Structures are given as structure tokens and as C-alpha cells.
Amino acid sequence: MGQTKNKIHFAWFVLIGLCITVGLGKAALNNTAGLFITPISEDLGIGVGNLTLYLSISAVVTMFFLPIGGKIMAKYDARIVLTVAIILQAGSYAAFGLMNSVWGWYIFSIPLAVGGVFITVIAGPVLVERWFRKKAGLHLVL
């Protein structure tokens, strides 16, 4: 009779880690920005439209940085790249709290977008692809 394995395969831990990383990067940081727009615009004494321009700047930077980010991720160690990306994104959010004018939000939307490119867009597909390229031909047994 065949021997059954009760051990969970390492690839599932990689997948769960990616889900948490991307989920926190997208949901907790990017998608909750709308909750704070009105209180921040009132605190800064500006209109909501002036503040939300930082989201447009972030989107444009993301669009232009995606091809560059892909090359960086292919060339350098993913752990270092993702650590720097997390620092950029979290540091930008921390810096937002210290800004007394809308210009600081516009400036810090750039590193926010650069970090977000790696965390929310590139990390998942690249790391999964690296796993399967390295383990090509092996099957996953549950």
C-alpha cells in the first residue's frame, strides 16, 4: 500500500504569505485611503478635490514605473526589493501624518506608488512564477 503524506507542502505557505502581503498592501493601505480624505482635507483647510489629486499622481507614477519595477524585480533579490518597497509605502503613509500642506501629500505619493508597484502588483505573479520555474515538472501532492 502507498504511504500517504500529512505534511503541508511549502508552496502553500508561499501562497498564504503572498495573499497576506498583497491583501494588506491593497486593502489596508491603498483601498482605505478614502476613509480619511474628508477629515484630512478639513484639517488642512483645502478641498477634497485638491487632496485627492495625490491619488492621481500615484496612479500616473504607478503606470510609468511598472516596466521599471519588473526589470528591478528580475535583476535583484526579491526579499531586498520587497523590504525596500514596504519601507517606501509605509514610510509615505507615516510622512502623510506629518504634512501641514497638500504639497507634502503630492510629493510622498511618488514613493507610495513606487512601493505599491512591487507589493500590490508585481510580487504575487513574480514569486509564484519563480516557484514554478524552479520546481518545473514536480507535482503538488496534498
N, CA, C and O atoms as CSV, one atom per row, in Angstrom:
chain,resi,resn,atom,element,x,y,z
A,1,MET,N,N,0.829,-1.175,0.000
A,1,MET,CA,C,0.000,0.000,0.000
A,1,MET,C,C,0.874,1.239,0.000
A,1,MET,O,O,1.986,1.245,0.528
A,2,GLY,N,N,0.335,2.296,-0.612
A,2,GLY,CA,C,1.086,3.540,-0.697
A,2,GLY,C,C,1.075,4.309,0.616
A,2,GLY,O,O,0.154,4.201,1.426
A,3,GLN,N,N,2.101,5.062,0.786
A,3,GLN,CA,C,2.222,5.851,2.002
A,3,GLN,C,C,1.594,7.225,1.754
A,3,GLN,O,O,1.904,7.865,0.750
A,4,THR,N,N,0.728,7.682,2.640
A,4,THR,CA,C,0.092,8.994,2.493
A,4,THR,C,C,0.877,10.026,3.291
A,4,THR,O,O,1.403,9.749,4.369
A,5,LYS,N,N,0.934,11.213,2.728
A,5,LYS,CA,C,1.651,12.306,3.384
A,5,LYS,C,C,0.645,13.229,4.053
A,5,LYS,O,O,-0.359,13.616,3.454
A,6,ASN,N,N,0.925,13.570,5.285
A,6,ASN,CA,C,0.083,14.510,6.013
A,6,ASN,C,C,0.751,15.878,6.130
A,6,ASN,O,O,0.195,16.796,6.732
A,7,LYS,N,N,1.912,16.006,5.569
A,7,LYS,CA,C,2.680,17.239,5.663
A,7,LYS,C,C,2.163,18.250,4.632
A,7,LYS,O,O,1.903,17.895,3.482
A,8,ILE,N,N,2.018,19.506,5.054
A,8,ILE,CA,C,1.579,20.566,4.151
A,8,ILE,C,C,2.781,21.014,3.316
A,8,ILE,O,O,3.868,21.247,3.846
A,9,HIS,N,N,2.571,21.127,2.030
A,9,HIS,CA,C,3.638,21.499,1.099
A,9,HIS,C,C,4.041,22.963,1.296
A,9,HIS,O,O,3.190,23.811,1.564
A,10,PHE,N,N,5.325,23.257,1.163
A,10,PHE,CA,C,5.865,24.597,1.370
A,10,PHE,C,C,5.238,25.636,0.439
A,10,PHE,O,O,5.136,26.806,0.808
A,11,ALA,N,N,4.824,25.231,-0.745
A,11,ALA,CA,C,4.231,26.171,-1.697
A,11,ALA,C,C,2.976,26.828,-1.133
A,11,ALA,O,O,2.676,27.972,-1.472
A,12,TRP,N,N,2.241,26.123,-0.279
A,12,TRP,CA,C,1.036,26.706,0.320
A,12,TRP,C,C,1.406,27.838,1.274
A,12,TRP,O,O,0.665,28.816,1.380
A,13,PHE,N,N,2.525,27.726,1.963
A,13,PHE,CA,C,2.971,28.808,2.841
A,13,PHE,C,C,3.387,30.032,2.031
A,13,PHE,O,O,3.140,31.169,2.433
A,14,VAL,N,N,4.020,29.788,0.891
A,14,VAL,CA,C,4.375,30.891,-0.014
A,14,VAL,C,C,3.106,31.595,-0.487
A,14,VAL,O,O,3.036,32.824,-0.481
A,15,LEU,N,N,2.113,30.823,-0.892
A,15,LEU,CA,C,0.856,31.396,-1.361
A,15,LEU,C,C,0.148,32.176,-0.257
A,15,LEU,O,O,-0.339,33.278,-0.511
A,16,ILE,N,N,0.078,31.648,0.936
A,16,ILE,CA,C,-0.566,32.336,2.058
A,16,ILE,C,C,0.181,33.626,2.393
A,16,ILE,O,O,-0.443,34.656,2.650
A,17,GLY,N,N,1.509,33.573,2.391
A,17,GLY,CA,C,2.309,34.784,2.637
A,17,GLY,C,C,2.066,35.855,1.596
A,17,GLY,O,O,1.969,37.036,1.928
A,18,LEU,N,N,1.967,35.450,0.338
A,18,LEU,CA,C,1.677,36.411,-0.727
A,18,LEU,C,C,0.284,37.002,-0.585
A,18,LEU,O,O,0.092,38.199,-0.798
A,19,CYS,N,N,-0.675,36.185,-0.232
A,19,CYS,CA,C,-2.041,36.690,-0.037
A,19,CYS,C,C,-2.088,37.721,1.082
A,19,CYS,O,O,-2.757,38.746,0.954
A,20,ILE,N,N,-1.393,37.459,2.162
A,20,ILE,CA,C,-1.363,38.403,3.280
A,20,ILE,C,C,-0.660,39.694,2.870
A,20,ILE,O,O,-1.156,40.786,3.147
A,21,THR,N,N,0.486,39.574,2.214
A,21,THR,CA,C,1.248,40.748,1.806
A,21,THR,C,C,0.459,41.614,0.834
A,21,THR,O,O,0.329,42.821,1.035
A,22,VAL,N,N,-0.060,41.001,-0.209
A,22,VAL,CA,C,-0.815,41.758,-1.210
A,22,VAL,C,C,-2.116,42.273,-0.602
A,22,VAL,O,O,-2.527,43.401,-0.874
A,23,GLY,N,N,-2.763,41.450,0.218
A,23,GLY,CA,C,-4.005,41.879,0.851
A,23,GLY,C,C,-3.820,43.065,1.763
A,23,GLY,O,O,-4.617,44.003,1.737
A,24,LEU,N,N,-2.772,43.036,2.573
A,24,LEU,CA,C,-2.508,44.175,3.444
A,24,LEU,C,C,-2.078,45.399,2.652
A,24,LEU,O,O,-2.462,46.524,2.972
A,25,GLY,N,N,-1.286,45.175,1.623
A,25,GLY,CA,C,-0.831,46.301,0.802
A,25,GLY,C,C,-1.968,46.979,0.074
A,25,GLY,O,O,-2.024,48.207,0.008
A,26,LYS,N,N,-2.870,46.195,-0.470
A,26,LYS,CA,C,-4.004,46.761,-1.216
A,26,LYS,C,C,-5.121,47.211,-0.290
A,26,LYS,O,O,-5.528,48.372,-0.314
A,27,ALA,N,N,-5.609,46.300,0.515
A,27,ALA,CA,C,-6.797,46.592,1.319
A,27,ALA,C,C,-6.511,47.583,2.435
A,27,ALA,O,O,-7.190,48.602,2.562
A,28,ALA,N,N,-5.514,47.281,3.231
A,28,ALA,CA,C,-5.269,48.107,4.410
A,28,ALA,C,C,-4.683,49.468,4.062
A,28,ALA,O,O,-4.997,50.460,4.719
A,29,LEU,N,N,-3.854,49.527,3.060
A,29,LEU,CA,C,-3.199,50.799,2.760
A,29,LEU,C,C,-3.867,51.552,1.621
A,29,LEU,O,O,-4.269,52.703,1.796
A,30,ASN,N,N,-3.991,50.934,0.476
A,30,ASN,CA,C,-4.493,51.654,-0.697
A,30,ASN,C,C,-5.998,51.864,-0.688
A,30,ASN,O,O,-6.461,52.969,-0.971
A,31,ASN,N,N,-6.768,50.841,-0.373
A,31,ASN,CA,C,-8.218,50.938,-0.504
A,31,ASN,C,C,-8.899,51.668,0.643
A,31,ASN,O,O,-10.060,52.057,0.512
A,32,THR,N,N,-8.217,51.863,1.755
A,32,THR,CA,C,-8.827,52.583,2.869
A,32,THR,C,C,-8.531,54.080,2.831
A,32,THR,O,O,-8.946,54.811,3.730
A,33,ALA,N,N,-7.834,54.537,1.827
A,33,ALA,CA,C,-7.477,55.956,1.742
A,33,ALA,C,C,-8.714,56.849,1.735
A,33,ALA,O,O,-8.681,57.951,2.283
A,34,GLY,N,N,-9.788,56.398,1.131
A,34,GLY,CA,C,-10.998,57.197,1.047
A,34,GLY,C,C,-11.633,57.505,2.392
A,34,GLY,O,O,-12.374,58.480,2.518
A,35,LEU,N,N,-11.352,56.687,3.395
A,35,LEU,CA,C,-11.920,56.921,4.721
A,35,LEU,C,C,-11.371,58.184,5.377
A,35,LEU,O,O,-12.017,58.779,6.240
A,36,PHE,N,N,-10.181,58.582,4.962
A,36,PHE,CA,C,-9.511,59.690,5.637
A,36,PHE,C,C,-9.500,60.983,4.829
A,36,PHE,O,O,-8.990,61.999,5.302
A,37,ILE,N,N,-10.047,60.961,3.636
A,37,ILE,CA,C,-9.983,62.132,2.750
A,37,ILE,C,C,-10.682,63.344,3.357
A,37,ILE,O,O,-10.090,64.421,3.433
A,38,THR,N,N,-11.926,63.186,3.787
A,38,THR,CA,C,-12.682,64.329,4.310
A,38,THR,C,C,-12.058,64.909,5.578
A,38,THR,O,O,-11.870,66.124,5.638
A,39,PRO,N,N,-11.727,64.111,6.594
A,39,PRO,CA,C,-11.117,64.705,7.788
A,39,PRO,C,C,-9.780,65.391,7.500
A,39,PRO,O,O,-9.475,66.426,8.091
A,40,ILE,N,N,-8.990,64.822,6.601
A,40,ILE,CA,C,-7.691,65.416,6.299
A,40,ILE,C,C,-7.859,66.712,5.522
A,40,ILE,O,O,-7.170,67.693,5.800
A,41,SER,N,N,-8.764,66.729,4.554
A,41,SER,CA,C,-8.972,67.964,3.787
A,41,SER,C,C,-9.502,69.075,4.693
A,41,SER,O,O,-9.139,70.238,4.519
A,42,GLU,N,N,-10.357,68.728,5.659
A,42,GLU,CA,C,-10.828,69.734,6.618
A,42,GLU,C,C,-9.693,70.219,7.507
A,42,GLU,O,O,-9.592,71.410,7.801
A,43,ASP,N,N,-8.846,69.300,7.934
A,43,ASP,CA,C,-7.721,69.667,8.800
A,43,ASP,C,C,-6.727,70.571,8.072
A,43,ASP,O,O,-6.203,71.520,8.657
A,44,LEU,N,N,-6.471,70.279,6.806
A,44,LEU,CA,C,-5.540,71.090,6.019
A,44,LEU,C,C,-6.189,72.362,5.488
A,44,LEU,O,O,-5.490,73.265,5.028
A,45,GLY,N,N,-7.516,72.444,5.544
A,45,GLY,CA,C,-8.226,73.619,5.051
A,45,GLY,C,C,-8.248,73.706,3.530
A,45,GLY,O,O,-8.182,74.796,2.961
A,46,ILE,N,N,-8.340,72.554,2.879
A,46,ILE,CA,C,-8.375,72.525,1.414
A,46,ILE,C,C,-9.582,71.710,0.967
A,46,ILE,O,O,-10.218,71.034,1.776
A,47,GLY,N,N,-9.887,71.774,-0.300
A,47,GLY,CA,C,-10.986,70.990,-0.839
A,47,GLY,C,C,-10.607,69.534,-1.009
A,47,GLY,O,O,-9.430,69.190,-1.121
A,48,VAL,N,N,-11.612,68.689,-1.027
A,48,VAL,CA,C,-11.398,67.255,-1.202
A,48,VAL,C,C,-10.712,66.982,-2.544
A,48,VAL,O,O,-9.831,66.127,-2.629
A,49,GLY,N,N,-11.113,67.707,-3.585
A,49,GLY,CA,C,-10.513,67.519,-4.910
A,49,GLY,C,C,-9.030,67.829,-4.925
A,49,GLY,O,O,-8.259,67.144,-5.598
A,50,ASN,N,N,-8.622,68.857,-4.189
A,50,ASN,CA,C,-7.192,69.185,-4.125
A,50,ASN,C,C,-6.399,68.082,-3.436
A,50,ASN,O,O,-5.282,67.772,-3.850
A,51,LEU,N,N,-6.960,67.492,-2.399
A,51,LEU,CA,C,-6.251,66.433,-1.694
A,51,LEU,C,C,-6.199,65.150,-2.512
A,51,LEU,O,O,-5.163,64.487,-2.571
A,52,THR,N,N,-7.313,64.802,-3.141
A,52,THR,CA,C,-7.345,63.530,-3.870
A,52,THR,C,C,-6.506,63.546,-5.143
A,52,THR,O,O,-6.370,62.520,-5.809
A,53,LEU,N,N,-5.952,64.686,-5.479
A,53,LEU,CA,C,-5.006,64.739,-6.595
A,53,LEU,C,C,-3.803,63.835,-6.327
A,53,LEU,O,O,-3.169,63.349,-7.264
A,54,TYR,N,N,-3.488,63.612,-5.046
A,54,TYR,CA,C,-2.374,62.711,-4.733
A,54,TYR,C,C,-2.646,61.298,-5.244
A,54,TYR,O,O,-1.708,60.587,-5.606
A,55,LEU,N,N,-3.901,60.881,-5.279
A,55,LEU,CA,C,-4.247,59.565,-5.819
A,55,LEU,C,C,-3.990,59.505,-7.325
A,55,LEU,O,O,-3.552,58.479,-7.844
A,56,SER,N,N,-4.264,60.603,-8.019
A,56,SER,CA,C,-3.992,60.650,-9.465
A,56,SER,C,C,-2.503,60.637,-9.736
A,56,SER,O,O,-2.040,59.960,-10.654
A,57,ILE,N,N,-1.748,61.382,-8.941
A,57,ILE,CA,C,-0.287,61.377,-9.086
A,57,ILE,C,C,0.241,59.967,-8.849
A,57,ILE,O,O,1.099,59.489,-9.590
A,58,SER,N,N,-0.262,59.314,-7.832
A,58,SER,CA,C,0.153,57.950,-7.526
A,58,SER,C,C,-0.168,56.999,-8.675
A,58,SER,O,O,0.636,56.125,-9.000
A,59,ALA,N,N,-1.328,57.162,-9.288
A,59,ALA,CA,C,-1.709,56.292,-10.409
A,59,ALA,C,C,-0.803,56.503,-11.620
A,59,ALA,O,O,-0.424,55.540,-12.286
A,60,VAL,N,N,-0.460,57.742,-11.904
A,60,VAL,CA,C,0.422,58.035,-13.043
A,60,VAL,C,C,1.823,57.479,-12.786
A,60,VAL,O,O,2.430,56.887,-13.678
A,61,VAL,N,N,2.332,57.668,-11.575
A,61,VAL,CA,C,3.654,57.130,-11.234
A,61,VAL,C,C,3.643,55.609,-11.336
A,61,VAL,O,O,4.604,55.017,-11.826
A,62,THR,N,N,2.571,54.973,-10.880
A,62,THR,CA,C,2.449,53.514,-10.987
A,62,THR,C,C,2.517,53.083,-12.446
A,62,THR,O,O,3.217,52.129,-12.785
A,63,MET,N,N,1.796,53.780,-13.299
A,63,MET,CA,C,1.763,53.421,-14.718
A,63,MET,C,C,3.161,53.489,-15.345
A,63,MET,O,O,3.549,52.595,-16.097
A,64,PHE,N,N,3.906,54.538,-15.039
A,64,PHE,CA,C,5.227,54.685,-15.636
A,64,PHE,C,C,6.270,53.789,-14.983
A,64,PHE,O,O,7.247,53.410,-15.629
A,65,PHE,N,N,6.076,53.442,-13.705
A,65,PHE,CA,C,7.090,52.673,-13.001
A,65,PHE,C,C,6.928,51.164,-13.154
A,65,PHE,O,O,7.867,50.424,-12.860
A,66,LEU,N,N,5.776,50.686,-13.601
A,66,LEU,CA,C,5.569,49.243,-13.734
A,66,LEU,C,C,6.621,48.541,-14.590
A,66,LEU,O,O,7.146,47.516,-14.157
A,67,PRO,N,N,6.956,49.038,-15.782
A,67,PRO,CA,C,8.001,48.345,-16.561
A,67,PRO,C,C,9.369,48.373,-15.880
A,67,PRO,O,O,10.130,47.409,-15.965
A,68,ILE,N,N,9.671,49.465,-15.215
A,68,ILE,CA,C,10.950,49.577,-14.500
A,68,ILE,C,C,10.954,48.617,-13.309
A,68,ILE,O,O,11.955,47.955,-13.037
A,69,GLY,N,N,9.825,48.551,-12.607
A,69,GLY,CA,C,9.710,47.658,-11.457
A,69,GLY,C,C,9.884,46.202,-11.839
A,69,GLY,O,O,10.492,45.429,-11.099
A,70,GLY,N,N,9.352,45.825,-12.990
A,70,GLY,CA,C,9.528,44.457,-13.457
A,70,GLY,C,C,10.985,44.112,-13.696
A,70,GLY,O,O,11.434,43.013,-13.367
A,71,LYS,N,N,11.725,45.056,-14.270
A,71,LYS,CA,C,13.155,44.829,-14.505
A,71,LYS,C,C,13.931,44.761,-13.190
A,71,LYS,O,O,14.845,43.948,-13.048
A,72,ILE,N,N,13.571,45.605,-12.238
A,72,ILE,CA,C,14.238,45.592,-10.933
A,72,ILE,C,C,13.980,44.262,-10.228
A,72,ILE,O,O,14.893,43.665,-9.658
A,73,MET,N,N,12.738,43.806,-10.270
A,73,MET,CA,C,12.378,42.551,-9.601
A,73,MET,C,C,13.097,41.363,-10.244
A,73,MET,O,O,13.450,40.407,-9.555
A,74,ALA,N,N,13.314,41.419,-11.552
A,74,ALA,CA,C,14.003,40.333,-12.240
A,74,ALA,C,C,15.503,40.338,-11.947
A,74,ALA,O,O,16.146,39.288,-11.972
A,75,LYS,N,N,16.056,41.515,-11.670
A,75,LYS,CA,C,17.504,41.650,-11.521
A,75,LYS,C,C,17.992,41.446,-10.087
A,75,LYS,O,O,19.082,40.914,-9.876
A,76,TYR,N,N,17.200,41.859,-9.109
A,76,TYR,CA,C,17.657,41.852,-7.725
A,76,TYR,C,C,16.890,40.844,-6.878
A,76,TYR,O,O,15.853,40.325,-7.291
A,77,ASP,N,N,17.418,40.579,-5.693
A,77,ASP,CA,C,16.808,39.639,-4.751
A,77,ASP,C,C,15.434,40.167,-4.319
A,77,ASP,O,O,15.311,41.314,-3.889
A,78,ALA,N,N,14.423,39.334,-4.435
A,78,ALA,CA,C,13.049,39.741,-4.134
A,78,ALA,C,C,12.891,40.171,-2.677
A,78,ALA,O,O,12.116,41.082,-2.388
A,79,ARG,N,N,13.604,39.539,-1.769
A,79,ARG,CA,C,13.478,39.911,-0.356
A,79,ARG,C,C,13.933,41.340,-0.117
A,79,ARG,O,O,13.299,42.077,0.638
A,80,ILE,N,N,15.018,41.733,-0.752
A,80,ILE,CA,C,15.522,43.102,-0.588
A,80,ILE,C,C,14.588,44.100,-1.262
A,80,ILE,O,O,14.266,45.142,-0.692
A,81,VAL,N,N,14.160,43.780,-2.470
A,81,VAL,CA,C,13.273,44.678,-3.211
A,81,VAL,C,C,11.964,44.880,-2.464
A,81,VAL,O,O,11.490,46.010,-2.346
A,82,LEU,N,N,11.373,43.809,-1.960
A,82,LEU,CA,C,10.100,43.922,-1.247
A,82,LEU,C,C,10.253,44.609,0.103
A,82,LEU,O,O,9.341,45.307,0.546
A,83,THR,N,N,11.388,44.423,0.759
A,83,THR,CA,C,11.638,45.145,2.014
A,83,THR,C,C,11.716,46.637,1.764
A,83,THR,O,O,11.125,47.423,2.505
A,84,VAL,N,N,12.441,47.037,0.729
A,84,VAL,CA,C,12.531,48.459,0.383
A,84,VAL,C,C,11.158,48.992,-0.016
A,84,VAL,O,O,10.802,50.115,0.340
A,85,ALA,N,N,10.389,48.195,-0.750
A,85,ALA,CA,C,9.051,48.618,-1.181
A,85,ALA,C,C,8.132,48.841,0.019
A,85,ALA,O,O,7.376,49.812,0.047
A,86,ILE,N,N,8.192,47.963,0.993
A,86,ILE,CA,C,7.372,48.118,2.193
A,86,ILE,C,C,7.789,49.370,2.957
A,86,ILE,O,O,6.939,50.105,3.459
A,87,ILE,N,N,9.081,49.612,3.046
A,87,ILE,CA,C,9.564,50.816,3.723
A,87,ILE,C,C,9.097,52.068,2.995
A,87,ILE,O,O,8.685,53.038,3.631
A,88,LEU,N,N,9.157,52.056,1.657
A,88,LEU,CA,C,8.691,53.207,0.884
A,88,LEU,C,C,7.202,53.462,1.107
A,88,LEU,O,O,6.786,54.595,1.346
A,89,GLN,N,N,6.415,52.409,1.027
A,89,GLN,CA,C,4.973,52.592,1.147
A,89,GLN,C,C,4.573,52.960,2.577
A,89,GLN,O,O,3.813,53.908,2.776
A,90,ALA,N,N,5.058,52.246,3.547
A,90,ALA,CA,C,4.717,52.549,4.942
A,90,ALA,C,C,5.294,53.900,5.370
A,90,ALA,O,O,4.653,54.655,6.101
A,91,GLY,N,N,6.513,54.193,4.905
A,91,GLY,CA,C,7.126,55.486,5.226
A,91,GLY,C,C,6.345,56.649,4.646
A,91,GLY,O,O,6.253,57.711,5.262
A,92,SER,N,N,5.784,56.455,3.465
A,92,SER,CA,C,4.972,57.505,2.849
A,92,SER,C,C,3.718,57.770,3.670
A,92,SER,O,O,3.348,58.921,3.900
A,93,TYR,N,N,3.074,56.709,4.105
A,93,TYR,CA,C,1.882,56.884,4.930
A,93,TYR,C,C,2.225,57.546,6.260
A,93,TYR,O,O,1.469,58.387,6.746
A,94,ALA,N,N,3.343,57.176,6.842
A,94,ALA,CA,C,3.763,57.825,8.086
A,94,ALA,C,C,4.059,59.309,7.849
A,94,ALA,O,O,3.729,60.154,8.681
A,95,ALA,N,N,4.680,59.614,6.717
A,95,ALA,CA,C,5.004,61.010,6.397
A,95,ALA,C,C,3.747,61.833,6.128
A,95,ALA,O,O,3.720,63.033,6.404
A,96,PHE,N,N,2.709,61.196,5.591
A,96,PHE,CA,C,1.447,61.909,5.370
A,96,PHE,C,C,0.944,62.533,6.670
A,96,PHE,O,O,0.415,63.644,6.664
A,97,GLY,N,N,1.105,61.834,7.763
A,97,GLY,CA,C,0.646,62.336,9.053
A,97,GLY,C,C,1.411,63.540,9.547
A,97,GLY,O,O,0.935,64.257,10.428
A,98,LEU,N,N,2.590,63.777,8.998
A,98,LEU,CA,C,3.409,64.911,9.421
A,98,LEU,C,C,3.255,66.134,8.520
A,98,LEU,O,O,3.824,67.188,8.805
A,99,MET,N,N,2.500,66.004,7.446
A,99,MET,CA,C,2.382,67.083,6.463
A,99,MET,C,C,1.372,68.146,6.903
A,99,MET,O,O,0.275,67.839,7.370
A,100,ASN,N,N,1.780,69.403,6.737
A,100,ASN,CA,C,0.904,70.520,7.058
A,100,ASN,C,C,0.338,71.180,5.813
A,100,ASN,O,O,-0.469,72.105,5.909
A,101,SER,N,N,0.757,70.708,4.644
A,101,SER,CA,C,0.233,71.256,3.394
A,101,SER,C,C,0.000,70.114,2.415
A,101,SER,O,O,0.524,69.012,2.580
A,102,VAL,N,N,-0.787,70.402,1.407
A,102,VAL,CA,C,-1.129,69.384,0.419
A,102,VAL,C,C,0.079,69.019,-0.444
A,102,VAL,O,O,0.114,67.930,-1.016
A,103,TRP,N,N,1.053,69.892,-0.548
A,103,TRP,CA,C,2.231,69.607,-1.374
A,103,TRP,C,C,3.011,68.411,-0.846
A,103,TRP,O,O,3.578,67.652,-1.631
A,104,GLY,N,N,3.047,68.233,0.447
A,104,GLY,CA,C,3.705,67.063,1.019
A,104,GLY,C,C,3.019,65.774,0.593
A,104,GLY,O,O,3.674,64.759,0.358
A,105,TRP,N,N,1.685,65.821,0.495
A,105,TRP,CA,C,0.937,64.652,0.038
A,105,TRP,C,C,1.282,64.338,-1.412
A,105,TRP,O,O,1.427,63.176,-1.789
A,106,TYR,N,N,1.412,65.383,-2.216
A,106,TYR,CA,C,1.755,65.171,-3.621
A,106,TYR,C,C,3.150,64.558,-3.752
A,106,TYR,O,O,3.361,63.650,-4.557
A,107,ILE,N,N,4.083,65.049,-2.971
A,107,ILE,CA,C,5.468,64.560,-3.049
A,107,ILE,C,C,5.558,63.117,-2.564
A,107,ILE,O,O,6.192,62.280,-3.207
A,108,PHE,N,N,4.922,62.825,-1.427
A,108,PHE,CA,C,5.018,61.472,-0.865
A,108,PHE,C,C,4.135,60.459,-1.587
A,108,PHE,O,O,4.212,59.263,-1.307
A,109,SER,N,N,3.302,60.922,-2.509
A,109,SER,CA,C,2.543,59.958,-3.310
A,109,SER,C,C,3.459,59.219,-4.290
A,109,SER,O,O,3.110,58.142,-4.773
A,110,ILE,N,N,4.625,59.793,-4.584
A,110,ILE,CA,C,5.576,59.150,-5.510
A,110,ILE,C,C,6.205,57.903,-4.877
A,110,ILE,O,O,6.103,56.824,-5.461
A,111,PRO,N,N,6.854,58.003,-3.700
A,111,PRO,CA,C,7.375,56.760,-3.114
A,111,PRO,C,C,6.266,55.780,-2.709
A,111,PRO,O,O,6.483,54.569,-2.689
A,112,LEU,N,N,5.086,56.306,-2.387
A,112,LEU,CA,C,3.947,55.444,-2.101
A,112,LEU,C,C,3.623,54.575,-3.310
A,112,LEU,O,O,3.394,53.373,-3.172
A,113,ALA,N,N,3.605,55.176,-4.482
A,113,ALA,CA,C,3.297,54.437,-5.708
A,113,ALA,C,C,4.410,53.468,-6.078
A,113,ALA,O,O,4.140,52.346,-6.507
A,114,VAL,N,N,5.649,53.889,-5.917
A,114,VAL,CA,C,6.783,53.017,-6.254
A,114,VAL,C,C,6.755,51.766,-5.371
A,114,VAL,O,O,6.926,50.655,-5.872
A,115,GLY,N,N,6.544,51.934,-4.077
A,115,GLY,CA,C,6.443,50.776,-3.187
A,115,GLY,C,C,5.241,49.923,-3.507
A,115,GLY,O,O,5.308,48.695,-3.445
A,116,GLY,N,N,4.138,50.567,-3.850
A,116,GLY,CA,C,2.920,49.836,-4.171
A,116,GLY,C,C,3.029,48.992,-5.428
A,116,GLY,O,O,2.379,47.954,-5.547
A,117,VAL,N,N,3.854,49.441,-6.366
A,117,VAL,CA,C,4.059,48.663,-7.596
A,117,VAL,C,C,4.570,47.272,-7.256
A,117,VAL,O,O,4.091,46.275,-7.797
A,118,PHE,N,N,5.528,47.211,-6.369
A,118,PHE,CA,C,6.113,45.913,-6.018
A,118,PHE,C,C,5.188,45.094,-5.139
A,118,PHE,O,O,4.999,43.902,-5.378
A,119,ILE,N,N,4.606,45.722,-4.120
A,119,ILE,CA,C,3.822,44.986,-3.137
A,119,ILE,C,C,2.497,44.505,-3.712
A,119,ILE,O,O,2.135,43.341,-3.540
A,120,THR,N,N,1.778,45.376,-4.386
A,120,THR,CA,C,0.415,45.037,-4.785
A,120,THR,C,C,0.281,44.522,-6.209
A,120,THR,O,O,-0.743,43.926,-6.543
A,121,VAL,N,N,1.279,44.731,-7.058
A,121,VAL,CA,C,1.142,44.330,-8.459
A,121,VAL,C,C,2.139,43.245,-8.855
A,121,VAL,O,O,1.741,42.222,-9.412
A,122,ILE,N,N,3.397,43.445,-8.583
A,122,ILE,CA,C,4.440,42.574,-9.128
A,122,ILE,C,C,4.760,41.372,-8.239
A,122,ILE,O,O,5.047,40.297,-8.765
A,123,ALA,N,N,4.723,41.512,-6.938
A,123,ALA,CA,C,5.212,40.469,-6.028
A,123,ALA,C,C,4.525,39.124,-6.246
A,123,ALA,O,O,5.204,38.109,-6.403
A,124,GLY,N,N,3.219,39.094,-6.258
A,124,GLY,CA,C,2.496,37.830,-6.383
A,124,GLY,C,C,2.836,37.052,-7.633
A,124,GLY,O,O,3.305,35.918,-7.538
A,125,PRO,N,N,2.613,37.626,-8.804
A,125,PRO,CA,C,2.905,36.884,-10.027
A,125,PRO,C,C,4.364,36.481,-10.174
A,125,PRO,O,O,4.654,35.373,-10.626
A,126,VAL,N,N,5.285,37.359,-9.800
A,126,VAL,CA,C,6.707,37.056,-9.980
A,126,VAL,C,C,7.140,35.932,-9.046
A,126,VAL,O,O,7.839,35.014,-9.476
A,127,LEU,N,N,6.743,35.984,-7.784
A,127,LEU,CA,C,7.171,34.950,-6.848
A,127,LEU,C,C,6.540,33.592,-7.157
A,127,LEU,O,O,7.190,32.557,-7.013
A,128,VAL,N,N,5.292,33.596,-7.576
A,128,VAL,CA,C,4.664,32.325,-7.972
A,128,VAL,C,C,5.348,31.772,-9.214
A,128,VAL,O,O,5.609,30.572,-9.297
A,129,GLU,N,N,5.637,32.636,-10.175
A,129,GLU,CA,C,6.322,32.197,-11.399
A,129,GLU,C,C,7.712,31.660,-11.082
A,129,GLU,O,O,8.141,30.664,-11.665
A,130,ARG,N,N,8.414,32.310,-10.163
A,130,ARG,CA,C,9.744,31.817,-9.779
A,130,ARG,C,C,9.651,30.452,-9.120
A,130,ARG,O,O,10.504,29.594,-9.350
A,131,TRP,N,N,8.634,30.243,-8.310
A,131,TRP,CA,C,8.479,28.952,-7.654
A,131,TRP,C,C,8.272,27.856,-8.681
A,131,TRP,O,O,8.921,26.811,-8.629
A,132,PHE,N,N,7.358,28.102,-9.622
A,132,PHE,CA,C,7.050,27.059,-10.585
A,132,PHE,C,C,8.154,26.882,-11.621
A,132,PHE,O,O,8.313,25.780,-12.146
A,133,ARG,N,N,8.915,27.912,-11.933
A,133,ARG,CA,C,10.038,27.751,-12.851
A,133,ARG,C,C,11.111,26.903,-12.189
A,133,ARG,O,O,11.720,26.044,-12.827
A,134,LYS,N,N,11.338,27.152,-10.898
A,134,LYS,CA,C,12.351,26.398,-10.170
A,134,LYS,C,C,11.908,24.955,-9.964
A,134,LYS,O,O,12.742,24.049,-9.992
A,135,LYS,N,N,10.652,24.727,-9.763
A,135,LYS,CA,C,10.119,23.395,-9.488
A,135,LYS,C,C,9.380,22.816,-10.695
A,135,LYS,O,O,8.460,22.016,-10.524
A,136,ALA,N,N,9.758,23.199,-11.891
A,136,ALA,CA,C,9.073,22.732,-13.114
A,136,ALA,C,C,9.123,21.202,-13.181
A,136,ALA,O,O,10.163,20.586,-12.945
A,137,GLY,N,N,7.988,20.616,-13.504
A,137,GLY,CA,C,7.905,19.174,-13.648
A,137,GLY,C,C,7.566,18.446,-12.369
A,137,GLY,O,O,7.269,17.252,-12.407
A,138,LEU,N,N,7.602,19.133,-11.224
A,138,LEU,CA,C,7.233,18.497,-9.975
A,138,LEU,C,C,5.749,18.701,-9.737
A,138,LEU,O,O,5.194,19.723,-10.141
A,139,HIS,N,N,5.118,17.777,-9.111
A,139,HIS,CA,C,3.691,17.911,-8.842
A,139,HIS,C,C,3.464,18.207,-7.367
A,139,HIS,O,O,4.266,17.860,-6.500
A,140,LEU,N,N,2.356,18.851,-7.127
A,140,LEU,CA,C,1.984,19.226,-5.759
A,140,LEU,C,C,1.057,18.166,-5.211
A,140,LEU,O,O,-0.022,17.929,-5.754
A,141,VAL,N,N,1.481,17.527,-4.130
A,141,VAL,CA,C,0.680,16.481,-3.515
A,141,VAL,C,C,0.148,17.020,-2.198
A,141,VAL,O,O,0.900,17.508,-1.354
A,142,LEU,N,N,-1.158,16.920,-2.044
A,142,LEU,CA,C,-1.769,17.395,-0.785
A,142,LEU,C,C,-1.941,16.276,0.201
A,142,LEU,O,O,-2.438,16.498,1.305
